[in-house]
Amino acid sequence: MRPSPFFVEPGSSRSPLLDADLIYLLKPLTNVAHAWVAEHLPADATWWCGAIVVEHRYIGPIIGVAIGDGLVVR
């Protein structure tokens, strides 16, 4: 897997999203990111190693909304 963008708070240099071409692991790192996930993603989303498993076809729209809500994507 290679590092890819994910949302973090402004000023953060972390890159917690891994791209496996089929799924993405979306790992919230801050309280703000956790709150955003709780508000925008299904309660029954699949978690693995502290990250949400997201199919490739959904990652774009999820990231788009996160950016629109003021989170930074890296």
C-alpha positions as CSV (number, residue, x, y, z in Angstrom):
1,M,0.0,0.0,0.0
2,R,1.1,3.5,-0.7
3,P,0.3,6.6,1.4
4,S,-2.5,8.7,0.1
5,P,-4.6,11.8,1.1
6,F,-7.0,11.9,4.0
7,F,-8.5,14.7,6.1
8,V,-6.7,16.1,9.0
9,E,-7.0,19.4,10.9
10,P,-5.2,22.4,9.3
11,G,-1.5,22.4,10.2
12,S,-1.2,18.7,10.6
13,S,1.5,16.8,8.6
14,R,0.0,13.3,9.2
15,S,-1.1,11.2,6.2
16,P,-3.3,8.4,7.7
17,L,-5.0,7.2,4.5
18,L,-3.7,4.1,2.7
19,D,-4.7,3.4,-0.8
20,A,-4.9,-0.3,-1.8
21,D,-6.7,0.6,-5.1
22,L,-9.8,-1.4,-4.0
23,I,-10.3,0.0,-0.5
24,Y,-9.2,2.9,1.6
25,L,-8.5,3.0,5.3
26,L,-9.8,6.3,6.7
27,K,-8.3,6.9,10.1
28,P,-9.5,9.9,12.1
29,L,-6.7,11.3,14.1
30,T,-8.3,14.1,16.0
31,N,-11.4,14.7,18.1
32,V,-12.7,16.9,15.2
33,A,-12.1,14.1,12.7
34,H,-13.9,11.6,15.0
35,A,-16.9,13.9,15.4
36,W,-17.0,14.4,11.6
37,V,-17.0,10.6,11.0
38,A,-19.7,10.1,13.6
39,E,-21.9,12.7,11.9
40,H,-21.3,11.7,8.3
41,L,-20.6,8.0,8.0
42,P,-22.9,5.1,8.9
43,A,-22.8,3.8,12.5
44,D,-22.3,0.3,11.1
45,A,-19.3,1.2,9.0
46,T,-16.6,-1.4,9.0
47,W,-13.6,-0.5,11.2
48,W,-10.2,-2.1,11.0
49,C,-7.1,-1.2,13.1
50,G,-8.6,2.1,14.1
51,A,-9.6,3.1,10.6
52,I,-12.9,3.0,8.6
53,V,-12.8,0.7,5.6
54,V,-14.1,2.6,2.5
55,E,-14.6,1.2,-1.0
56,H,-12.8,3.1,-3.7
57,R,-16.0,4.3,-5.3
58,Y,-17.1,6.2,-2.1
59,I,-13.8,7.8,-1.1
60,G,-14.0,10.7,-3.5
61,P,-17.5,11.9,-2.3
62,I,-16.5,11.4,1.4
63,I,-13.3,13.4,1.0
64,G,-15.2,16.1,-1.0
65,V,-17.7,16.6,1.9
66,A,-14.8,16.6,4.4
67,I,-13.1,19.4,2.5
68,G,-16.3,21.3,2.2
69,D,-16.7,21.1,5.9
70,G,-13.3,22.7,6.5
71,L,-11.1,19.6,7.1
72,V,-7.8,19.5,5.3
73,V,-7.0,16.6,2.9
74,R,-3.4,15.3,2.6
